[in-house]
Amino acid sequence: MVGRENQFEVARVMDGIHTLHVDCAGRRVEFSEFIKLLSIGDRIRVFCDDGVVVAEKISETRFKLIHAEATAELVH
């Protein structure tokens, strides 16, 4: 992302399917819908239980892995 940085809150909803939701401008949307809103060239940073992943949207349906790093302990 060039020249701007937006932060979104992501929550896992325990509905048996483990759906991820993003708080986008006060509105909850599914993560899969959120990534459709990103422009080509936008980057996302995703924090997981065991590390972090940075990816860049390179087409309407694909992301390119920029960086991935495992953590030695759980992230809370």
GICOR-V798769 format. One record per residue. N is the residue number from 1. RES is the residue in one small letter. PSI is psi in radians with two decimals (999 if undefined). NEAR is the number of other ideal C-beta (glycine too) atoms within 8 Angstrom. Layout:
BEGIN
[[N/RES/PSI/NEAR] [N/RES/PSI/NEAR]]
END
This chain:
BEGIN
[[1/m/2.16/8] [2/v/2.15/4] [3/g/0.05/3] [4/r/2.63/5] [5/e/2.13/4] [6/n/2.48/5] [7/q/2.40/4] [8/f/2.52/8] [9/e/2.29/6] [10/v/2.33/10] [11/a/2.46/8] [12/r/2.19/8] [13/v/2.11/8] [14/m/1.44/5] [15/d/0.33/6] [16/g/-0.30/4] [17/i/-0.22/4] [18/h/0.93/8] [19/t/2.33/9] [20/l/2.39/10] [21/h/2.61/12] [22/v/2.34/12] [23/d/1.82/10] [24/c/1.82/10] [25/a/0.75/3] [26/g/0.09/4] [27/r/2.25/6] [28/r/2.20/7] [29/v/2.68/9] [30/e/2.55/9] [31/f/-0.70/11] [32/s/-0.58/6] [33/e/-0.64/8] [34/f/-0.78/12] [35/i/-0.39/10] [36/k/-0.45/7] [37/l/-0.31/6] [38/l/2.60/9] [39/s/2.69/5] [40/i/2.30/8] [41/g/-0.31/8] [42/d/2.55/9] [43/r/2.57/10] [44/i/2.59/10] [45/r/2.12/7] [46/v/2.13/9] [47/f/2.24/6] [48/c/3.03/8] [49/d/-0.54/4] [50/d/0.32/7] [51/g/-2.80/10] [52/v/2.54/11] [53/v/2.33/10] [54/v/2.24/12] [55/a/2.67/11] [56/e/2.35/10] [57/k/2.10/14] [58/i/-0.20/7] [59/s/-3.13/6] [60/e/-0.40/5] [61/t/0.02/3] [62/r/2.58/7] [63/f/2.58/9] [64/k/2.25/7] [65/l/2.15/8] [66/i/-0.76/7] [67/h/2.49/7] [68/a/2.37/8] [69/e/2.26/6] [70/a/2.59/6] [71/t/2.66/9] [72/a/-0.39/3] [73/e/2.93/4] [74/l/2.49/6] [75/v/2.30/9] [76/h/999/2]]
END
